[in-house]
Amino acid sequence: MLRRSLEPRPTLLARASDAEFAARQQQALDHAMRDGFDGLIVWGRGSTNSDGSQDLLYLTNHMSVVSHIPDSHAHRARGHAGLILAPRKDPVLVTDSYDIDRTQVPVGDVRLSTFVDRDVARVAIELGLKGKRIGLAGQTGLLHSAAVMMAAELGDATKIEPADHILTQLRLIKSPHEVALLRDASRIGCDWMSVCLAATEPGRTEGEIVGEGLRWLAASGGFAYDIAVASGPVGHRYRHRQALPTWDSQRRIEAGDMIHFDLWGPVAQGYYCDLTRSTVVGRAPNSSQARVLEDSITLVESIIAEVEPGRPLSDLHAAGTRAMARRGGGDSGFSAMIPFFGHSLGLDCEAPFITSYASEIIRPGMVLAVECFLGDQPGEGGGFEHIIHVGESGVEILTTSAPARPWA
């Protein structure tokens, strides 16, 4: 029986300590130096979403919350920030976030700017990096115009080269405090899912159901990156609409409709929850619906059973492929577009991804999302997802409190 009333409980865990952030900054610089760089610029996009902010957030606990607005003579690279790391120099953060709470940003030298790209380059020059080889991380949040500006300011003799791999590797293995935050994030995510499932009744729209979940999430201190939902005649799709919002607010859900929710976002000091559940509305599944629902659960569980430190992530993809073959296929538009069975999880849905060519070795301290979505027939789609922590003594599943079979 689904709980119809859940009290919002924001995380009580603090952010990582200043000492942990300082250690991360030093590790990033040390890694850059080992790779032959003379310094490192870590860029972060902020604005009204979390896309492209995570590398900077990991090192500084900061992302700009200024709206992204077009460049002009009055400002450049609004909604962005950059950290400059150089040997034997104190780190410098350049940001346009004028309301920044410096007690929450573990960087001693914070400089406000309305020309963020230009001033990041000028700080790099100040720290002795002009004419040197500089690594650049956080490129997924970097505008081409900002990259051009920084290169022009630093001059042709300066080499700016990709260094995203440095932060990808550092963020992959979580500290004990990060694991605790992700455990609490999954607790919040499971309750969020339970609120959505409890609100799923005949006669309501997807938008009404999503709204119930978002109201609860806001009171719980969380932020929704997205809620992928589809139901009824389009239940085989991963999302109902290929537009914003992605949910539908017109059609009334009927008894017997299939519906699924994939919800994710930062809910505990920036750390993400991410989980998927599926059900049938108002009655027990028929045999065809039950097959899709049960197969999605079995597929994820079969992958988790293969998780073992020392094995490559590609082994998990092979396990998912075998499970898919045993059921006779069942690829959906989602799986054709995103050919993986999950990913690392932390401050984002992170790399690496569980693909056939993933060479990363499973290690204690990893937190992984293991997921699938099956869409066999029109109106019949089922997804399932668990978050797991790879520990020294085994695998801990963090998302068991959200019912795997909400129709039961």
Number of C-alpha atoms within 10 A of each C-alpha: 8 15 11 11 12 11 9 16 14 19 17 10 12 10 17 16 12 16 10 15 20 16 13 18 22 17 16 22 24 19 19 23 17 10 12 12 21 21 24 29 24 27 28 29 31 25 19 12 17 22 14 20 29 30 29 26 22 20 24 22 20 27 29 27 22 18 14 16 12 9 13 9 6 7 15 23 25 25 23 32 32 28 25 25 28 23 16 7 10 13 21 21 26 25 30 24 23 13 10 16 9 12 9 13 19 22 21 12 12 16 17 16 20 19 22 25 29 21 22 29 25 17 20 24 17 10 19 15 23 21 15 17 17 26 24 24 26 24 19 15 19 21 14 9 12 19 17 12 20 19 17 13 19 22 14 11 11 17 18 21 13 13 21 16 15 22 22 16 14 15 23 20 19 18 14 10 15 21 20 14 26 29 24 23 29 29 23 27 30 24 25 26 26 23 25 23 28 17 21 22 17 15 11 16 20 26 18 18 19 25 14 17 23 19 13 21 23 14 13 20 16 26 20 17 18 14 21 20 25 28 31 23 16 21 23 27 28 27 22 20 15 9 8 8 14 18 23 19 14 11 13 17 21 17 15 17 22 26 29 27 25 22 23 25 23 22 28 30 22 23 24 27 35 28 23 27 27 31 28 28 22 16 13 14 19 10 9 11 22 17 15 24 28 16 23 25 22 16 27 25 18 15 22 23 11 16 20 21 19 11 15 19 26 21 22 28 24 17 20 28 17 16 20 19 11 11 12 9 13 16 15 20 13 17 16 9 8 12 15 22 26 27 21 22 27 29 24 23 20 18 18 18 24 27 20 18 12 17 15 16 14 21 19 18 18 20 29 27 27 29 27 26 32 26 23 19 17 12 19 25 29 34 28 27 25 25 25 24 21 21 16 11 9 12 17 15 18 22 25 14 15 24 17 19 14 16 18 12
